[in-house]
Amino acid sequence: MTTSFERTPGWLDWYAGPSRPGFRLPEGAVDAHCHVFGPGDEFPYAPERKYTPCDASKEQLFALRDHLGFTRNVIVQATCHGADNSALVDALRASGGLARGVATLRPDATDAEVRELHEAGVRGVRFNFVKRLVDAAPRQELREVAEKIAPYGWHAVVYFEAADLPDLRDFLLSIPVPLVVDHMGRPDTTKDPEGPGFEAFLDFLRARNDIWCKVTCPERLSASGPPALDGERNAYGDVVPFARRVVEEFPDRVLWGTDWPHPNLTDHMPDDGLLVDFVPHIAPTRGLRQKLLVDNPTRLYWPEAD
Ligand SMILES: O=C(O)c1cc(C(=O)O)oc(=O)c1
């Protein structure tokens, strides 16, 4: 392998590094969901965090980008850094314009802070409703944050479990900025992709034409799990029909990313090369892949280059 990808102690040690994908990414492809963690001695983790990750640096992320064949990244603030966006901003500034960011903001953030984040490359905020990751923020506070970012043209990335959608639906639909749903709203993939649970999610996407969906994280959503270590590169097949439904119905509103470095996965450490090989299964034509990997993320995060 010719990559300069280096492993850090911790869960990244579980595997020898990502394989080279068989699928060649189109030129200009964006990894639209990934994180940086720390390093903790420079950018301490938040006291209120629910987990402590291993360090996952910007240098490693950029090496992974090059190894897999991506051109750009969207770095999403992870809950373990709370509302301290310094590690994110540091990575964005070091990227030379090749990364945009999604931050976490409290309602008391000042306009000067928002402007500074914008200048660094932040284009969205993240609202997390996954109970194992955060203590729920009051909805009124989230609304205030949304109102604060609206003049900057930012969007809100929302992360929730499928079971919580009925409760969240009206609130989410009332948020006055575009929405980007993380990880397909975490469907139960043991259920029928044509059944009422996933249909309710698709119905949510249909409710406004500015709701985007990340068809990401087969490694988190799969019940069948990773492939056996026998050279077979067709992984996480049970997630394919779910993701494919979304890609085919909303080709102009889907995004894809690796979710590197895969926090909180306890059963296996995914191979990012294999994750890239998942893409042609969910986006079976060249046109769909161009939208998913290049055109859509460019329109959302680099509209000036669109
Ligand atoms: O499912 C997760 O554990 C997870 C956690 C975080 C985070 O801690 O921000 O982000 C993700 O995209 C996924």
The ligand as a Gaussian input file, in Angstrom:
#p B3LYP/6-31G(d) Opt

LIG

0 1
 O      -23.560000       6.521000      15.820000
 C      -22.615000       7.083000      16.427000
 O      -22.109000       6.642000      17.460000
 C      -22.122000       8.361000      15.900000
 C      -21.579000       9.299000      16.788000
 C      -21.271000      10.530000      16.330000
 C      -20.850000      11.606000      17.227000
 O      -20.456000      11.301000      18.359000
 O      -20.961000      12.766000      16.816000
 O      -21.393000      10.848000      15.013000
 C      -21.867000       9.949000      14.103000
 O      -21.964000      10.313000      12.917000
 C      -22.243000       8.678000      14.550000

